[in-house]
Amino acid sequence: EMYDRCQDLFPGADIGILSAAVADFRPETEATEKMKKGQEDRLLLTLVKNPDILASLGSQKRDNQILAGFALETENELDNARKKRVAKNADWIVLNSLRDKGAGFGYDTNKVSLIDKNGNVVALPLMAKSEIARNIVDCVLDLNRNHA
């Protein structure tokens, strides 16, 4: 549903900031009723990839559109985030790390790095997530003004 809605809205947008993340994978089949416990000791699920919303929008992005996405990395964080930005054709990637105390899920604070299309990094210190959001919007708007 999110993929379909993004496909509908992005062609008319100047800026897309994709902050919500759907799971990378989903069960191949959906149970329509309760899966009752039988004699088996385990249940095997087959997972399939969900559509990649950021990559899809990046592939159709016009020169006058700006696209920003997020990356949660656990190893080679900066390098992997830079690669993701290029692969998805995004103008910005916001790198989240789970390595810093007080950052990430379960906190009202976070610590992120903003990576632009030239590979430049703006590392933000630990701050309220609302302040991080303002910084992201400011960076994207600055880029948008430079496009005009």
PyRosetta script that sets phi, psi and omega in degrees:
from pyrosetta import init, pose_from_sequence

init()
pose = pose_from_sequence("EMYDRCQDLFPGADIGILSAAVADFRPETEATEKMKKGQEDRLLLTLVKNPDILASLGSQKRDNQILAGFALETENELDNARKKRVAKNADWIVLNSLRDKGAGFGYDTNKVSLIDKNGNVVALPLMAKSEIARNIVDCVLDLNRNHA")
pose.set_psi(1, -42.5)
pose.set_omega(1, 179.2)
pose.set_phi(2, -64.7)
pose.set_psi(2, -41.8)
pose.set_omega(2, 178.1)
pose.set_phi(3, -58.1)
pose.set_psi(3, -49.8)
pose.set_omega(3, -178.3)
pose.set_phi(4, -61.2)
pose.set_psi(4, -42.4)
pose.set_omega(4, -179.2)
pose.set_phi(5, -65.7)
pose.set_psi(5, -41.2)
pose.set_omega(5, 177.6)
pose.set_phi(6, -63.4)
pose.set_psi(6, -39.3)
pose.set_omega(6, 177.7)
pose.set_phi(7, -62.6)
pose.set_psi(7, -36.4)
pose.set_omega(7, 179.3)
pose.set_phi(8, -70.3)
pose.set_psi(8, -40.8)
pose.set_omega(8, -170.6)
pose.set_phi(9, -90.2)
pose.set_psi(9, -32.0)
pose.set_omega(9, -171.3)
pose.set_phi(10, -62.4)
pose.set_psi(10, -38.1)
pose.set_omega(10, -179.2)
pose.set_phi(11, -57.1)
pose.set_psi(11, -29.2)
pose.set_omega(11, -179.8)
pose.set_phi(12, -95.9)
pose.set_psi(12, 4.9)
pose.set_omega(12, -176.3)
pose.set_phi(13, -98.0)
pose.set_psi(13, 149.3)
pose.set_omega(13, 172.1)
pose.set_phi(14, -87.7)
pose.set_psi(14, -34.3)
pose.set_omega(14, -174.9)
pose.set_phi(15, -135.5)
pose.set_psi(15, 137.3)
pose.set_omega(15, 172.7)
pose.set_phi(16, -126.3)
pose.set_psi(16, 123.6)
pose.set_omega(16, 175.6)
pose.set_phi(17, -118.5)
pose.set_psi(17, 108.5)
pose.set_omega(17, -174.3)
pose.set_phi(18, -96.3)
pose.set_psi(18, 89.6)
pose.set_omega(18, -176.1)
pose.set_phi(19, -95.9)
pose.set_psi(19, -21.3)
pose.set_omega(19, 179.0)
pose.set_phi(20, -84.5)
pose.set_psi(20, 142.9)
pose.set_omega(20, -179.6)
pose.set_phi(21, -122.1)
pose.set_psi(21, 125.2)
pose.set_omega(21, 170.5)
pose.set_phi(22, -87.3)
pose.set_psi(22, 162.2)
pose.set_omega(22, 178.2)
pose.set_phi(23, -63.0)
pose.set_psi(23, 147.2)
pose.set_omega(23, 177.6)
pose.set_phi(24, -66.9)
pose.set_psi(24, -30.0)
pose.set_omega(24, -177.4)
pose.set_phi(25, -132.2)
pose.set_psi(25, 156.4)
pose.set_omega(25, 175.9)
pose.set_phi(26, -139.3)
pose.set_psi(26, 160.7)
pose.set_omega(26, 176.6)
pose.set_phi(27, -61.1)
pose.set_psi(27, 141.2)
pose.set_omega(27, -179.2)
pose.set_phi(28, -64.2)
pose.set_psi(28, -38.9)
pose.set_omega(28, 178.2)
pose.set_phi(29, -121.4)
pose.set_psi(29, 148.4)
pose.set_omega(29, -179.7)
pose.set_phi(30, -106.4)
pose.set_psi(30, 128.4)
pose.set_omega(30, 177.7)
pose.set_phi(31, -74.5)
pose.set_psi(31, 131.7)
pose.set_omega(31, 179.1)
pose.set_phi(32, -91.7)
pose.set_psi(32, -13.0)
pose.set_omega(32, 178.6)
pose.set_phi(33, -138.6)
pose.set_psi(33, 170.7)
pose.set_omega(33, 178.9)
pose.set_phi(34, -56.8)
pose.set_psi(34, 136.9)
pose.set_omega(34, 176.3)
pose.set_phi(35, -89.8)
pose.set_psi(35, 103.8)
pose.set_omega(35, -175.5)
pose.set_phi(36, -76.2)
pose.set_psi(36, 145.9)
pose.set_omega(36, 177.1)
pose.set_phi(37, -71.9)
pose.set_psi(37, 131.1)
pose.set_omega(37, 177.9)
pose.set_phi(38, -113.9)
pose.set_psi(38, -146.4)
pose.set_omega(38, -179.9)
pose.set_phi(39, -85.5)
pose.set_psi(39, -11.0)
pose.set_omega(39, -177.2)
pose.set_phi(40, -67.3)
pose.set_psi(40, 147.9)
pose.set_omega(40, 176.6)
pose.set_phi(41, -91.7)
pose.set_psi(41, -11.0)
pose.set_omega(41, 179.0)
pose.set_phi(42, -149.5)
pose.set_psi(42, 161.9)
pose.set_omega(42, 178.7)
pose.set_phi(43, -122.8)
pose.set_psi(43, 129.8)
pose.set_omega(43, 179.2)
pose.set_phi(44, -105.0)
pose.set_psi(44, 130.0)
pose.set_omega(44, 177.7)
pose.set_phi(45, -112.8)
pose.set_psi(45, 141.6)
pose.set_omega(45, 172.6)
pose.set_phi(46, -103.3)
pose.set_psi(46, 125.5)
pose.set_omega(46, -179.0)
pose.set_phi(47, -106.5)
pose.set_psi(47, 145.5)
pose.set_omega(47, 176.7)
pose.set_phi(48, -125.7)
pose.set_psi(48, 155.1)
pose.set_omega(48, -179.3)
pose.set_phi(49, -68.5)
pose.set_psi(49, 141.7)
pose.set_omega(49, 169.1)
pose.set_phi(50, -83.0)
pose.set_psi(50, 157.5)
pose.set_omega(50, 175.7)
pose.set_phi(51, -59.7)
pose.set_psi(51, 144.0)
pose.set_omega(51, 179.4)
pose.set_phi(52, -91.3)
pose.set_psi(52, 101.2)
pose.set_omega(52, -174.7)
pose.set_phi(53, -64.5)
pose.set_psi(53, -47.0)
pose.set_omega(53, -178.4)
pose.set_phi(54, -61.4)
pose.set_psi(54, -45.7)
pose.set_omega(54, 179.9)
pose.set_phi(55, -64.0)
pose.set_psi(55, -39.5)
pose.set_omega(55, 179.5)
pose.set_phi(56, -63.7)
pose.set_psi(56, -45.8)
pose.set_omega(56, 179.4)
pose.set_phi(57, -68.5)
pose.set_psi(57, -37.5)
pose.set_omega(57, 177.5)
pose.set_phi(58, -61.6)
pose.set_psi(58, -34.4)
pose.set_omega(58, -178.6)
pose.set_phi(59, -72.9)
pose.set_psi(59, -19.6)
pose.set_omega(59, 180.0)
pose.set_phi(60, -111.1)
pose.set_psi(60, 3.0)
pose.set_omega(60, -176.8)
pose.set_phi(61, -62.4)
pose.set_psi(61, 132.3)
pose.set_omega(61, 174.9)
pose.set_phi(62, -82.9)
pose.set_psi(62, 162.0)
pose.set_omega(62, -179.8)
pose.set_phi(63, -59.8)
pose.set_psi(63, -30.5)
pose.set_omega(63, -177.8)
pose.set_phi(64, -92.8)
pose.set_psi(64, 8.6)
pose.set_omega(64, 175.8)
pose.set_phi(65, -102.2)
pose.set_psi(65, 150.2)
pose.set_omega(65, 176.3)
pose.set_phi(66, -118.4)
pose.set_psi(66, 134.4)
pose.set_omega(66, -177.5)
pose.set_phi(67, -128.8)
pose.set_psi(67, 127.4)
pose.set_omega(67, 177.7)
pose.set_phi(68, -124.7)
pose.set_psi(68, 139.9)
pose.set_omega(68, 178.6)
pose.set_phi(69, -133.8)
pose.set_psi(69, 179.2)
pose.set_omega(69, -177.7)
pose.set_phi(70, -122.3)
pose.set_psi(70, 150.9)
pose.set_omega(70, 176.7)
pose.set_phi(71, -134.9)
pose.set_psi(71, 130.5)
pose.set_omega(71, 171.2)
pose.set_phi(72, -109.9)
pose.set_psi(72, 112.0)
pose.set_omega(72, -176.6)
pose.set_phi(73, -118.6)
pose.set_psi(73, 149.9)
pose.set_omega(73, 179.6)
pose.set_phi(74, -119.5)
pose.set_psi(74, -9.9)
pose.set_omega(74, 176.6)
pose.set_phi(75, -149.4)
pose.set_psi(75, 150.1)
pose.set_omega(75, -176.9)
pose.set_phi(76, 42.5)
pose.set_psi(76, 49.5)
pose.set_omega(76, -168.2)
pose.set_phi(77, -55.5)
pose.set_psi(77, -55.2)
pose.set_omega(77, -175.8)
pose.set_phi(78, -64.6)
pose.set_psi(78, -44.0)
pose.set_omega(78, 179.9)
pose.set_phi(79, -63.0)
pose.set_psi(79, -45.4)
pose.set_omega(79, 179.9)
pose.set_phi(80, -66.0)
pose.set_psi(80, -37.5)
pose.set_omega(80, 178.6)
pose.set_phi(81, -67.1)
pose.set_psi(81, -40.9)
pose.set_omega(81, 177.2)
pose.set_phi(82, -61.3)
pose.set_psi(82, -43.4)
pose.set_omega(82, 178.7)
pose.set_phi(83, -63.0)
pose.set_psi(83, -39.8)
pose.set_omega(83, 179.4)
pose.set_phi(84, -63.9)
pose.set_psi(84, -42.7)
pose.set_omega(84, 179.9)
pose.set_phi(85, -58.1)
pose.set_psi(85, -44.7)
pose.set_omega(85, -179.9)
pose.set_phi(86, -67.4)
pose.set_psi(86, -48.1)
pose.set_omega(86, -176.8)
pose.set_phi(87, -61.7)
pose.set_psi(87, -32.3)
pose.set_omega(87, -177.0)
pose.set_phi(88, -94.8)
pose.set_psi(88, -2.9)
pose.set_omega(88, -178.6)
pose.set_phi(89, 58.1)
pose.set_psi(89, 42.3)
pose.set_omega(89, 177.8)
pose.set_phi(90, -95.1)
pose.set_psi(90, 152.1)
pose.set_omega(90, 176.8)
pose.set_phi(91, -82.1)
pose.set_psi(91, -30.6)
pose.set_omega(91, 179.5)
pose.set_phi(92, -136.3)
pose.set_psi(92, 145.8)
pose.set_omega(92, 166.9)
pose.set_phi(93, -127.2)
pose.set_psi(93, 133.3)
pose.set_omega(93, 175.6)
pose.set_phi(94, -100.8)
pose.set_psi(94, 112.8)
pose.set_omega(94, -177.8)
pose.set_phi(95, -88.6)
pose.set_psi(95, 119.1)
pose.set_omega(95, 173.1)
pose.set_phi(96, -98.1)
pose.set_psi(96, 139.6)
pose.set_omega(96, 175.1)
pose.set_phi(97, -123.9)
pose.set_psi(97, 143.9)
pose.set_omega(97, 176.4)
pose.set_phi(98, -98.1)
pose.set_psi(98, 8.3)
pose.set_omega(98, -173.6)
pose.set_phi(99, -84.1)
pose.set_psi(99, -16.9)
pose.set_omega(99, -175.0)
pose.set_phi(100, -98.9)
pose.set_psi(100, 135.8)
pose.set_omega(100, 178.8)
pose.set_phi(101, -64.7)
pose.set_psi(101, 132.8)
pose.set_omega(101, 179.9)
pose.set_phi(102, 86.9)
pose.set_psi(102, 3.9)
pose.set_omega(102, -178.0)
pose.set_phi(103, -115.6)
pose.set_psi(103, 150.6)
pose.set_omega(103, 174.9)
pose.set_phi(104, 96.2)
pose.set_psi(104, -151.2)
pose.set_omega(104, -175.4)
pose.set_phi(105, -71.4)
pose.set_psi(105, 146.1)
pose.set_omega(105, 176.3)
pose.set_phi(106, 84.9)
pose.set_psi(106, 5.9)
pose.set_omega(106, 179.6)
pose.set_phi(107, -129.8)
pose.set_psi(107, 157.3)
pose.set_omega(107, 173.2)
pose.set_phi(108, -89.3)
pose.set_psi(108, 0.8)
pose.set_omega(108, 179.2)
pose.set_phi(109, -119.8)
pose.set_psi(109, 162.3)
pose.set_omega(109, 177.3)
pose.set_phi(110, -156.1)
pose.set_psi(110, 167.2)
pose.set_omega(110, 176.6)
pose.set_phi(111, -136.0)
pose.set_psi(111, 118.8)
pose.set_omega(111, -175.0)
pose.set_phi(112, -131.4)
pose.set_psi(112, 166.4)
pose.set_omega(112, 171.8)
pose.set_phi(113, -124.9)
pose.set_psi(113, 133.1)
pose.set_omega(113, 178.1)
pose.set_phi(114, -99.5)
pose.set_psi(114, 126.5)
pose.set_omega(114, -178.0)
pose.set_phi(115, -116.1)
pose.set_psi(115, 121.5)
pose.set_omega(115, -178.3)
pose.set_phi(116, -91.7)
pose.set_psi(116, 179.2)
pose.set_omega(116, -174.2)
pose.set_phi(117, -71.6)
pose.set_psi(117, -8.4)
pose.set_omega(117, 173.9)
pose.set_phi(118, -96.9)
pose.set_psi(118, 2.6)
pose.set_omega(118, 179.9)
pose.set_phi(119, 86.7)
pose.set_psi(119, 1.3)
pose.set_omega(119, 178.3)
pose.set_phi(120, -69.7)
pose.set_psi(120, 146.9)
pose.set_omega(120, -177.0)
pose.set_phi(121, -120.6)
pose.set_psi(121, 130.3)
pose.set_omega(121, 171.2)
pose.set_phi(122, -112.2)
pose.set_psi(122, 106.7)
pose.set_omega(122, -178.9)
pose.set_phi(123, -90.5)
pose.set_psi(123, 117.7)
pose.set_omega(123, 178.9)
pose.set_phi(124, -92.5)
pose.set_psi(124, 140.3)
pose.set_omega(124, 177.2)
pose.set_phi(125, -73.6)
pose.set_psi(125, 172.0)
pose.set_omega(125, 176.6)
pose.set_phi(126, -57.9)
pose.set_psi(126, 125.2)
pose.set_omega(126, 180.0)
pose.set_phi(127, -156.1)
pose.set_psi(127, 171.7)
pose.set_omega(127, 178.3)
pose.set_phi(128, -60.0)
pose.set_psi(128, 142.7)
pose.set_omega(128, 179.9)
pose.set_phi(129, -60.0)
pose.set_psi(129, -31.6)
pose.set_omega(129, 177.0)
pose.set_phi(130, -64.5)
pose.set_psi(130, -36.2)
pose.set_omega(130, 177.3)
pose.set_phi(131, -70.6)
pose.set_psi(131, -37.4)
pose.set_omega(131, 176.3)
pose.set_phi(132, -61.8)
pose.set_psi(132, -43.0)
pose.set_omega(132, 178.8)
pose.set_phi(133, -59.2)
pose.set_psi(133, -43.5)
pose.set_omega(133, 178.6)
pose.set_phi(134, -62.2)
pose.set_psi(134, -41.6)
pose.set_omega(134, 178.7)
pose.set_phi(135, -62.8)
pose.set_psi(135, -42.1)
pose.set_omega(135, 179.0)
pose.set_phi(136, -62.3)
pose.set_psi(136, -48.1)
pose.set_omega(136, -179.8)
pose.set_phi(137, -61.8)
pose.set_psi(137, -41.8)
pose.set_omega(137, 178.2)
pose.set_phi(138, -59.9)
pose.set_psi(138, -44.8)
pose.set_omega(138, 179.4)
pose.set_phi(139, -62.4)
pose.set_psi(139, -43.8)
pose.set_omega(139, -179.0)
pose.set_phi(140, -67.3)
pose.set_psi(140, -41.4)
pose.set_omega(140, 179.1)
pose.set_phi(141, -66.4)
pose.set_psi(141, -37.9)
pose.set_omega(141, 176.0)
pose.set_phi(142, -59.9)
pose.set_psi(142, -43.5)
pose.set_omega(142, 178.5)
pose.set_phi(143, -64.9)
pose.set_psi(143, -39.6)
pose.set_omega(143, 179.1)
pose.set_phi(144, -63.3)
pose.set_psi(144, -41.7)
pose.set_omega(144, 177.9)
pose.set_phi(145, -63.3)
pose.set_psi(145, -36.1)
pose.set_omega(145, 179.6)
pose.set_phi(146, -71.9)
pose.set_psi(146, -23.2)
pose.set_omega(146, 177.3)
pose.set_phi(147, -74.4)
pose.set_psi(147, -31.0)
pose.set_omega(147, -174.3)
pose.set_phi(148, -72.1)
pose.dump_pdb("model.pdb")
